């Protein structure tokens, strides 16, 4: 009787141990589940966070790759894939530095993951706009041309028709360039623009009439300052008193009102001279010394008023032509 009573408590010990262990496990499971349910991070089912599956980044993988490649090549040649002592040391150093790093990136998305679309590709067919561009390049504004340039350009072309300047006294082609160089001017500025503006106007109209009559006229000399007059030879005015541009007679540069006229090439210059005798008065131009200096022509009479009238007519014709071109362009 006493023996059976002693046995009963001993049998109940394992039962209570099992019950206690089961209760402990159930409590642990409940505790872990409650922690999981209370996680501050949403689960994938909530579709609020999108995890960018960034690839695993390997830090300084080059040493480990070299060691592995050495081992593989050795095994392919039939040798045991056992690196040398130095290679083993290299492998140990590589193992300490070649760590696999997992870097997940969390991107806040306001839409479900299935509704996210990649950014559209930008076409590179068209040339990109230059940095700082604010529109089409403005057209270059060209300043209006001086109406006097038409006259000066024509007279310069006439002067060059006969490049060799010579008469009964010899070749003096070098004298005009020497005088221009002394003043630091271009030859065109010296010989053409050294003449009076009104005298150039009358020469322009007279020259156009000569061209219309088939006479290819030219100039032996145009403006001459005192230095150039000193270089002249033969019959000439005293220095400072030449109508070509003497400082005392005309006022110097920009006031010359005489030229020596000829014909270009091998033509007979007397044909041009006789034309001046017949038609020169219309342009207030004459040959004052046909016997002593036949090539010399100069302004005469009321030449300033004649020049003003001729200029007004020329500009009016140019204006009508300009309006006509504008109308046809429109």
C-alpha positions, 0 to 999 in steps of 0.5 A, spaced: 500 500 500 505 504 501 509 502 495 503 504 490 502 511 493 510 512 492 509 510 485 504 515 483 507 522 485 513 519 481 509 518 474 506 525 475 512 529 474 514 527 467 506 529 465 507 536 469 514 537 465 511 536 458 505 541 460 509 546 463 514 545 456 508 546 452 505 552 455 512 555 455 513 554 447 506 556 446 507 563 450 514 564 446 510 563 440 505 568 442 510 573 444 514 572 437 507 573 433 505 579 437 512 582 435 512 580 428 505 583 428 507 590 431 513 591 426 513 598 424 515 596 417 509 594 412 509 587 409 510 586 402 502 585 402 501 592 404 504 594 397 506 601 400 513 600 400 517 598 393 524 594 394 529 596 389 532 589 388 539 592 388 545 587 386 550 585 391 556 589 391 562 586 392 568 590 395 575 590 392 573 583 388 579 583 384 584 580 388 579 574 390 577 573 383 585 573 381 586 567 386 580 563 384 582 564 376 589 561 378 586 555 382 581 553 376 587 554 371 591 549 375 586 544 375 585 544 368 592 542 367 591 536 371 595 539 377 591 539 384 587 546 385 592 548 391 594 555 391 601 556 393 603 559 400 603 566 397 596 565 394 593 562 400 596 569 404 593 573 398 586 569 399 586 570 406 587 577 405 582 577 400 577 574 404 578 579 409 576 585 404 571 581 399 565 582 403 558 581 400 554 588 402 547 588 401 544 595 400 536 594 399 533 601 397 527 603 399 523 608 395 516 611 397 511 609 392 504 612 392 501 607 387 502 599 387 508 596 384 504 594 378 502 601 376 509 604 376 512 605 369 519 606 367 521 613 365 520 615 357 526 615 353 528 621 350 530 622 343 537 624 341 535 625 333 534 632 334 540 637 335 539 639 343 538 646 344 545 650 346 545 652 353 543 659 354 539 659 348 533 663 348 530 663 341 533 663 334 539 667 332 537 674 331 539 676 324 545 681 323 543 688 322 547 691 316 548 698 316 545 702 310 551 704 305 553 711 304 550 714 298 557 717 296 560 710 296 557 709 289 560 715 287 567 713 290 567 706 288 566 708 281 571 713 280 576 708 283 574 703 278 575 708 273 582 710 276 585 703 275 582 702 268 589 705 266 594 702 271 600 705 268 601 712 269 605 716 264 605 722 259 610 726 255 614 727 261 615 719 263 612 714 267 610 717 274 606 711 276 610 710 283 608 717 285 601 717 287 602 711 292 608 714 295 604 720 297 599 716 299 604 712 304 607 718 306 600 720 309 598 713 312 592 712 307 590 707 302 591 709 295 583 709 294 583 714 300 588 719 297 587 719 290 579 719 290 577 722 297 582 727 296 577 730 291 572 735 293 565 731 294 561 736 289 567 735 284 566 727 285 559 728 283 560 731 277 565 727 275 561 721 276 555 723 272 560 725 266 564 719 266 557 715 266 556 719 260 562 717 257 561 710 258 555 710 255 558 713 248 563 707 248 569 711 251 573 707 256 576 713 260 581 713 265 585 718 270 592 719 269 592 723 276 587 725 281 588 729 288 595 731 289 597 734 295 603 739 296 608 733 297 605 730 290 605 736 287 613 737 288 614 730 285 610 732 279 614 734 272 613 738 266 608 744 266 605 745 273 602 750 278 607 752 284 607 748 290 600 750 294 597 753 288 594 747 284 587 745 283 588 738 284 589 739 292 594 745 293 593 747 300 593 755 299 589 754 292 583 749 295 585 748 302 588 741 301 585 734 302 578 733 301 578 739 296 581 738 290 577 739 284 581 738 278 584 731 274 588 729 268 584 725 264 586 720 259 583 713 255 585 706 258 589 702 253 592 704 247 586 708 245 587 715 242 586 720 249 584 726 244 577 723 243 576 723 250 578 731 250 574 733 244 568 729 248 569 734 254 569 740 249 563 738 247 559 736 253 563 738 259 559 744 260 553 740 262 557 738 268 560 744 269 567 741 267 572 744 262 579 744 259 582 751 261 589 749 257 587 745 251 594 747 248 599 747 253 596 741 258 590 738 254 589 732 259 588 737 265 580 738 266 577 742 272 571 745 275 568 751 272 562 756 273 557 754 278 559 747 279 557 746 286 549 748 284 550 743 278 553 738 283 547 738 288 542 738 282 545 731 279 546 728 286 538 729 288 537 726 281 541 720 283 538 719 290 531 720 287 533 714 282 536 710 287 530 711 292 525 709 286 529 703 285 529 701 292 522 701 293 521 697 287 525 692 289 522 692 296 515 691 292 517 685 288 520 682 294 513 682 298 
